[in-house]
């Protein structure tokens, strides 16, 4: 039995659009021509693929099975095309990547440079957010993969994570903050100051709570909560707040003496940097290229550099 690719394309359009009219517009066919194409496919398979109802078209059990195979054929065709374009240096793929702010500072720029050197016409869409948000984006297909910090929540079914490095997280403040003139700084002293943190549930927020509880103390309640890195750094650099964040995020401010890590060893810790992607989905060449560039950049960061991302230990 030979399946006609044009008929499968028509089938996919109907399955995704839900109506013959919308599907016809999507593929540039007339409604009668699209209906005939579907009827030929159903005749070839000897199975009804849709139930017709007043609101549109709903896949039957047979239709759901055909949908899986049709999407796989569509993907493999696209992958073959992109593989050829990649070899010719004319790849024009579209990649959506989720990323946490610290990875933007440490990995993104060079990863993009590496990709565009090989495939200058590839388009990349960056979606920024917290680790849990990026895991959700991977699971529901809003991004092709994500670069995130280690999270405390369960990983969704169908999503796999791979460590590619680690980053330093620490408590920080502006140089004029009273914390730097304290003669014998302790966690009890830290609890007495004002704090600004990411919103509750963020991995940094969880590390903040664990840090105080490991010292037998109840974590202080932050006075300000924000998931905007710009807002956080602006407030910390200009007022007497303490914060906790990945050191690489404020590396520029640290070099210019605007924000500094506090001198308390237990207030510094490391978290893994992970690549997250769907386990059952093959990657198009452009996506695979960008993912490899992130892995390469993580390996290239100098081990031991302050605030850097380091290759994971064996």
ABEGO torsion letter per residue (X at the ends): XBBBAAAAAAAAAAAAAGBAAAAAAAAGBBAAAAAAAAAAAAAAAGBBABBBBAAEBBBBAAAAAAAAAAAAAAAAAAAAAAAAAAAAGABABBBBBBBBAAAAAAAAAAAAAAAAAABAABBBBBBBEBAAAAAAAAAAGABABBBBBBBABBBBBGBBBBBAEBBBBBBBBBAABAAAABABBBAAAAAABBBBBBBBGBAAAAAAAAAAAAAGBBBBBBABBBABAAAAAAAAAABBBBBBBBAAAAAAAAAAGABBBBBBAAABBBBBBBBBBBAABBBBAAAAAAAAAAAAAAAABBBGBBGBBBBBBX
